[in-house]
Amino acid sequence: MKAGARARRLFLTPPRHRFRDAELAALEEASPFTVSMPTGRLIGWRWGRKEDPVVVLVHGWGGRAAQLRGYVAPLLARGYSVVGVDAPGHGMTGGRESSLVHMAAALEAVLRDLGPVEAIIGHSLGGAVTGYVMAQGAHVRKAVLLAPPASLTEYSHRFAKLLRLPEGVRALMQAQIERRFGIRWSDFEVEATAAKLSQPALIVHDVDDRDNPFRDGERYAQHWRGARLVATQGLGHRGA
């Protein structure tokens, strides 16, 4: 039990990194705002005019909104406004614990405040969160998923392999997390979420991605009606 609890704490604790100067400079150009949710307050930023169609940026595990700053200027030039939020346990929102459940609840809270949005751009776990929230009925016209993981269970296997955890400990960790949050990891599988979606979607995945394998992007494109897969090479996980 202790091994499972320790693995659970590690799995639910995102890595934290110092903000780069370029990230802070990008945030200085935006208007900050907050979003309230039961677990606390989210810190977010808006670039552009409120009256313009909104594109929401959703970062991945251990990330933050400012890491997706490269999309801001091109989107503003095309007449969109851009919103980014640091998820629970991440960036300036802070906190020690997070999970796909935390991140999905945060995105749902942001979308409730914003109303219908034009698109969401989600990176890595943020892409899986995007698909899950859209499958729950969020009013989003289209999506771009960058290197999304297709399976939370497979994601946990890669986590366990990295830490050299035996399968019994990994399975116990999964059972503890499912019991705590009252969810089933199978609900987050791409076959359970993408199959419900028909909005246009662009899936961008690098064939050399070592974090989330290219086959994950293929699974999204296979099960999401209207999705198109773009394969890149040489960009890895964070360059896609």
N, C-alpha and C positions, 0 to 999 in steps of 0.2 A: 504493500500500500504506500509506503514512504517513497519508493522509487517512482511509482505512478504519480504521486503528488508533486514530487520534484520535477518530473518531466512536464507535468501540466503547467507548473509555474514558469518553466523555461519557454514552453510553447506559447504561453499567453503574455510574454514579456517582449515587446519589440525592442530591437537595438536602437540606441540613440546616438546621434552624431551632431557635431557642431555645425551651425549654419555657415555656409560659405558667404563671402562678401557679395558675390554676384546674386545670391538668393536674397539677401537682405536688401540689396539695391532694388531688386524687382518688387519686393513688398512695399518699399517706400513709394513706388509709383501707383499703388492700389489704395482703395478705401477699405479700411478694416471694418469688420462687423462681428457680431457674436450670434450664436444659435443656442438656445436652451434645449436640453434634453435631460431625462431623469438621472443620468450618471454625471451630469455636470454641464459645463459650458464649452462649446466649440468655438475656436478662433478661426475666422475666415477673412478673405479679401475679395474685393471686386475690382476688376479693371474695366474701364469703359463706362458707358451710359446705362442707367437702369432701364431705360425704355427700349434698348436694343435686345434682340433675341439672345438668350443666355446659353453658353456652353460651360458645363461644370467639369472641372479637373479632379480626378480621384487618384491619389497617390497609392503606392503599394506598401507592403509590410516594411516597417522601419523607415519609411519615406516621409515626405511632407509636400505640401502643395507647391512650394517654391521650386522644387526640382522639375516641375513641368512648365516652368516659366517660358521655355522656348516656343510654346504654342501660343503665348499671349499675343505678341505683336502681329503674327499672321492672321489670327482670328479677329483682332481689332480692325485690321486693314480691310477685312471682308464684312464689316458692319455688325459684328457680334460683340457682346460684353462677355467677360470671362469671370467665373467664380471658382475659387479654390479654397478648400477647408482642410485644416490639419485634423486628422481623425483622433479619437481618444487614445491616449498613450503615445502620441506622436507630436513632433514639432512643438509649436507654441501652445497647442491645446494642453499638452502635458498629461500627467498621470502615468502610472506604472504598468497598467494592464490594458491589453487590447485583444481583439480577435476578429474573425470575420463577422461575428454577430455584432460586436461593438461598431465595426466599420459600416455594416449595413444599416444599423439603427441611426448612425450619424448621417449617412447619405439620405435616408428617408426623412430625417428632421430638416435637413437643408432643402430638400425638394418641397416639403410642406411649406416652408417659408417662401420659396421662390415661385411656386406654382409651376405650370407646364414649362419645360425647357426644350430648347432646340436639340441639344446633344449632350452626351457625356463622353469624355475621354478618360479611360481608366487604364492604369498601368499595373501589370502583374496581379497581385491579389486584389487591387482596386478594380481590375477588369472583371474578376469573378464576382466581386461585390456589386458591380454595375449590372451584370447579367441577372443576378439574384433579385436585386431590387426592381429591375424592370419586369421580371417575371411575376412579381407581386402586384403589378398593375400601375407602376409609376408612370406619369405622363411625360414621356421622353420620346422625341420623334426619331432619333437615330443615335448610334453609338459607335465609338472606336475603341477597340480593346487591344492593348499593347502587351504581348507576351503573357496572356492570362493562363493561370493553372486551371485544368479541367476537372480536377478531383481533389477535394480536401483530404481524403484518405490517402491518396498517392502522395500528396504534398507532405503529409505527416510521415510517410515512409521515408521520404528524402530527408526530412528533419531527423528522424531516428537513425538513419544511416550515417549522417554527418556526426552525430553525437555517440554513435556506436551503442545505441540502445537496443536491447533484445526485443523481439516482436511482442513478447508477453507484456513488457513495460509499455510499449507503444499502444497496444490494445487497451490496457488498463487506463492509460492517459485519455484515450478517445472516449472510453465509457464514462470516465469522471467528468469530462467536459460536456458530453451530451446530457448527462444527468443534471449537471449544474445549470445549464442554459435551457433545458427542456427542448432540445432540438435533436435531429438526427443528421449526421454528416451526409447521409445519402441525399438529403434535401438540397444540398449545395452542389451535387454532381452536375456536370454540364448537361447530361441527358435529362435531368429533372428541371433545369431552368431554361436552357436555350430552346428546347422543344416547344415552349410556350410562347416564343417570341417570333414576330414577323416584321418588326421594324428594320429598316436598312441598317446594316452593320458592316464595319470594316475590321477585320482581324489581321493585325500585323505581328508576325512572329519570325524570329530569326532561326535558321536551320541549325545554327551552332549554339543556341541558347542552352547553357548548362544548368540554369536554375529551374526553368519550366520547359520541358522538351517540346520540340516543334510539333510532335503529335498532338499536344494539347490544343494548339491553334487549329489543327486539322479537325479535331473533334468538335470545336465550336462551329467551324464552318459547315460541318456535316449536319449538325442538329439545329442550327439557327437558320430558319427560312429567310432568305433575302440577305444572308451574310456572304461576304467575299473575303477570301484569304489572300493576303499579300505576303509572300515569303521573301525575307531578306537574308543576306549572308555577310558575316564578318562584323555584325553590330553587337552580337551577344545579347544579354538579357536587358541591359539598361540603355542600349543604343537604339533598340527597336522602336 
